[in-house]
Amino acid sequence: MKQAFRLIFEKLRFCYLVTIGAFKLLFYPDSYLHRVGFFYSVGQHKPLNLKREPVPWMNYNAISFLETRLSKSIKIFEYGSGYSTVFYADRASQVTSLEYNKEWLNKIQEMLSGRDNVRLLYKPLEYDGEYCKAILSTREKFDLVIVDGRDRVRCIFNAVDAL
């Protein structure tokens, strides 16, 4: 009987600790998810940081890793436009961003109005077509290539020649 009570007590204690942990995770202002702006991002349905600035749609640790390595002296090519394009535009000398969806490209153009260091390109999506080869048609060299679009493997193969 004692062992049964002990087992029940341990399970209740575990549930209590999990509940407290979840409560702290959700509501404690110093929690990691609060510090990076995750809850604000979820509430707005947009990738944003705590300052409500656009960030790439990726893991917050990856964003931190990238952010410490970006500078106004680098040129970026990005397969797939979005909030990340705004993020990179604030941190690089030049951003060339390729998109295959015209409607989305129009929304991104609105978000980027007034920025002169971003060039938006459109290519229709056709696997092993113009989209994955667009980086080569720029005839430029880039310091960083981000592949966050479609036809990723072919994009990466073509990106190597532009680095």
Secondary structure, 3 states (H helix, E strand, C coil): CHHHHHHHHHHHHHHHHHHHHHHHHHHCCCCHHHHHCHHHHHHHCCCECCCCCECCCCCHHHHHHHHCCCCCCCEEEEECCCHHHHHHHCCCCEEEEEECCHHHHHHHHHHCCCCCCEEEEECCCCCCCHHHHHHHHCCCCCCEEEECCCCHHHHHHHHHCCC
